[in-house]
């Protein structure tokens, strides 16, 4: 699936490159520089676009430079279409090619907001109720921090200080705490930052698809077991198809990530994970990928917390995971039967440095009888 997606992106990137050449060709100053020679104008257009791409790649990275150029093309097409209609209405051409300048300005403004939304973390609050016998409970959920992508351990430590002010009873980390490119130092220091949480019931962690690494231990200098050791060293309970009863009132059940199955491993079904639990007590299930809703609601879980989707990341691909059947939900709250589902957009990000379809967040959930 990801190979198909990246293949489509590559084809679209080439199409974008060709389109931008045709657009820059229209600028009057280009033709003045080349003395209206078609070949030289095309060549100059190619050079300008290559310079833009190189600068963006050195400043951001290749993926994000492609994303910037794709946004520029889409916005440019929209502006061109609007000016085409205006030209038809006014029945005479424009003296200057305004579309290009407008498209570049709009793209810069739009992606500036996207950069801000990806790098400015906010709190998102949910209030839930239950008929089960339990005291009020405040959960802080952290998901998809991908340490080292949009922030490093120093910034993450500051976020921990901010989340501490929410006075959580329990903190849950729903996967992708680290990324495939997270340095060992970033990983160790971020785990230490988690020890600063002050809670009644502790901090609980489940693996995401990136935490154990896709490229082997030698790639980043540690693996999923090393991560687990650092987490446990700092008071974090790692749950792999396990459950824990807290205050004799509620359970936290941590599911092995579905990526284990994709790699040839196993994970327990939701039904098996809860079959020995007291169903009169409130059951919270942590499952990184939001793609087994039917199974979890049929197991009569009370609350399922997930991440993975990054809230859809970018418009217009926001809900593509749902459309392709990869996820049951992209972002936010949903209730099915007696089960509440919450998907976080994540506190951080991975390779993409922009969020135009959502915001970066940590989640605060209040559960009351």
Secondary structure by P-SEA (a helix, b strand, c coil): caaaaaaaaaaaaaaaaaaaaaaaaacaaaaaaacccaaaaaaaaaaaaaaaaaaaaaaccaaaaaaaaaaaaaaaaaaaaaaaaaaaaacccccccaaaaaaaaaaaaaaaaaaaaacbbbbbbbbbbbcccccbbbbbbbccccccccccaaaaaaaaaaaaaacccbbbbccccccccccaaaaaaaaaaaccccccbbbbbbbccccccccccccccccaaaaaaaaaaabbbbbccbbbbccccbbbbbbccccccccccccccccccccccccccbbbbbbcccccaaaaaaacccbbbbccccccccccccccccccccccccbbbbbcccbbbbbbcccccccccccccbbbbbbbbbbcc
